[in-house]
């Protein structure tokens, strides 16, 4: 497995310039990005209580713009992933969603601990929970979404991370 950072940046450049994006494409881009970053061991969610997790929580809790992240120790790839997720989130908000779109995007956001746009995550969860979409969801889609909700709960109250550290356990697993 070879992860080429230049290819990742080049592809995301192209995706960010794409003016015609569907919710299906957006959720696939998010899922693929999360998987690639995970394989490259660059995803913040792969480390327990990492500095990047702490900085993302601080960034969000201070209501600072996501573009300030580069001054907070994120790698170029992590910065790029934030840009991609922010852009794709807008696409998801303005599109009709399918169960796979919602669950895949939720999984990707949780896998990468992307909590800067929690409103997008909440929108996806509410969409998936709506009667029409939920009735057409598979068990796997629902279980992915539930896992994502459980993981994202840590960002609802940043004190949960601090409490978990004190108690000697991880909220990131």
Secondary structure as UniProt FT lines:
FT   HELIX           5..17
FT   HELIX           23..39
FT   TURN            40..41
FT   HELIX           44..46
FT   TURN            48..49
FT   HELIX           51..61
FT   TURN            62..63
FT   HELIX           66..72
FT   HELIX           76..93
FT   HELIX           99..111
FT   TURN            112..113
FT   TURN            116..117
FT   HELIX           118..129
FT   HELIX           131..135
FT   HELIX           139..152
FT   HELIX           153..155
FT   HELIX           159..167
//
